[in-house]
Amino acid sequence: MIRVLLVDDQPLLRSGFRALLAAEDDIEVVAEASDGSEGVTLARKHLPDIALIDIQMPVVDGIEATRRIAADPALSSVHVVILTNYGLDEYVFDALRAGAAGFLVKDIEPEDFLHAVRVAARGDALLAPSITRKLIDRYVTLPPGAGTGSGLKELTNREREAVALVARGLSNDEIADRMVISPLTAKTHVNRAMTKLHARDRAQLVVLAYESGLVVPGDQAPG
């Protein structure tokens, strides 16, 4: 079972998400919260696989709630997915930095929403190519972060290549095709890079790849 925590200050939206998730045989909603502070408390109590957190809430917002969850070693298995009304707004970028595994727009189609929950539960980032392009556009106006490239020196050439492909929105299967390796080997390269770079998940790999200059806005994936 995929165990889900819902955190949103709008009861009607929480009710809709709960009904959608509860109808699935492999998903269970274990708790609901109306603000980020309560959400973090319930995350510690229930240890859900996924925490669906609204980005704008009273008391403690989604970004701070994400930061607290990501900083708690006891919650390392909790994948935070941010819920937003506006696609890639200014807050979503901050949420990815804080440790979110990805984000969903609230008007997403039900089948896409359910698919996204399952994707996040298995540890993949919710960064579709269209979302990755928006992230890239965001980086067009930003200089590379100071000191963010030092960790890349620890990566092998193949690990660097895999990280660059992750940053362009490719899945493990697509990375395997590009690098002419097995999907398992591609996953191994990505996981080792995450460990060396202290990245919580693939979403943070994307942020690190652009901050470090490993991938430059406007680059295209080879092949």
N, C-alpha and C positions, 0 to 999 in steps of 0.2 A: 504493500500500500504506500502511496505517496501522501505524506502527511503535510497539510497546508495550514498556515496561519494567515488570517485575513486582518489587515490593519488599514482602516479607512474611517474617516469621521462622518461619512454619509451612510446612514442605516439602509437606505433603499439600495444603494450600490452593493453594500456588503451582502444584503439579502439575495440580490441577483447573482452575484458571484458564488455564494454558498449553494444556491439551488442548482446552478450549472455544474459545479464541482461534485456535489453530493449525488448527482445522477450517474456518475461514472463509477464502475466497479473497482477501479484501481486507485481512487483518490478519496481521501478523507479530510474534512475540515476539522481540525482539532481544537481551534479556538478563534475568537474574534476580539479585536480591540478597536477603540475609537480614537486613539491618539498614539503617538510614537512611544511615549514612556511606558504606557500599558503594554504596547506591542513587544517591547524589549523584555519586560517582565514575563510575559506569556511565552516568549521564545525560550527563555531560560527554564521555564516550568515544563514546557511540552516538547522542546527540541524538535521542531518540525523540519521536514526536508526543505520546504519552500516557505518563505515569508513574503507574501504579496503586500507591499506597503505603499500607500498613497504618498505622493511626494509633498503635498501641501496639507498640513494638519495643524490644529492648535496644540498648545503645550509643548510638544516635541515634534518637529516635522520629520518627514521621511528621510532626509539626508542625515540628520543627527541620529535617528534611530538606526539607520544603516551603519553609520560609523561605530556606534556602540556595539552592535552585533558583530561587525567585522573585527573589532578590537578584542572581543572576548574569546579566549582560547576554547572555552567550553562550548562555544557556538560555531566552531569552525566548520561543522557539517551543514549549517543552515545557509541555504542559497537565497539571497535577497533579490526579489524582482520588484522594481519600482513601477507603480501605476501612475500615469499622468494623463491629463486631458489634451495636451498640446504637442505630442510627438517629442522632438528633440528641443526642448526649451533650455534656458540657461541653467536650470536646476538639475537636469538629468546628467549633464556632464559632471557636475559636482558629485552627484550620487555615484557615478561610476568610479570616480576618484576615491570615494568613501568606502567602496567595496561592494557595490551592487553587481550582481551577475548579469544584469540587463534591465530592460524596461519594456512595458507594454502600454499602448494607448488604450484608454478605457472604452473607446468605441470599436475595439477589435471584434472581428467575427467570432462567434462562439467556438467553432471548430478550431480556429487559429489560436484562440485563448487556451483551449485544452491541450493542443499540441505544444504550445509554449511552456505550459506547466510541466509537461512530461520531459521536454528538452532540458529545462532548468534542473529538474530532479536528477537527471543523469550527469549533471556537472558541466553541460555545455552552455556557453554564453548565449544570451538572447540578443544577438547582434546580426540581424539579417543584412544582406548586402546593401539594401536601401538605407538602413540605419547606419551602417558603417560609412557609407558615402557622406551622410550628414555629419558624422563625427570628423571625417576628413575635411569637410568644408569648414568645420569649426576650427580645425588646426591651421587652416590657411592664414588666419589672422594672429596666430600665436607663434612666438619663437620657440625653439627647442628648450626644454627645461634645463636649468643649470644642474650639472652633476648627475643627470638621470641616465647617462649612457655608460657609466662605469661598470654596472653589473653585466652589461652585454659582453664584456671581455671574458667572462667565465663560460660563455656559450661556445659550443662547437659550431663549425660552419653550417652543419646540417640543422642544428637547433636554431641558429639565427635565421636560416631559410624558412624553417617551419613557423617561427614567430612572425616573420614578415608576411607569410601567407595567411596566418590567423588574422593579422591586422587588416588584411584586405577582404575579410569576410568569408574565407573558405572553411568548409567543414573538414574533419579529419579524412573523410573519404576523398574529398577534392584535393586536399594536400597530398595524400598518397598518390593520386594520379599525376599531379604536377611534379612530384619528386621521384616518381617511379619506384615507390616502395609500398609495402603493405599498409593497410589502415592501422594495424596494431603498432607498427614501427612509427608511423606518423604520430599516433597518440602518445607513444613513448617519448618522442622528441619534444612534443608540446608539454607533456607533464614534467620532464626534466628541466625544461626552460622555466616553467612556472616555479619549480622548486628553487632553482638558482637565482631567479629574480625576485623571489619572495612575493610572487603574484598569487592572490587568493583564487583567481579563476581566469578564464580566457578573456573576459571583459577587461581586466586589468592588464593583461598582455597587450591588448590593443592600445590602451592608453600609454603604456610604457614604450611600445614600438614607435609611436609618433612623438612622444616627449623626447626620446633619445635620438631621434633622427634616423633610426634604422629604416623606417618607411617615411617617404616624403609625400605630402599632399600632391595629388596629380599622378603619382606612380600607378602603373597598371600591373596586375598579376601577370607573370610571364606565361606564354603558351597559348 
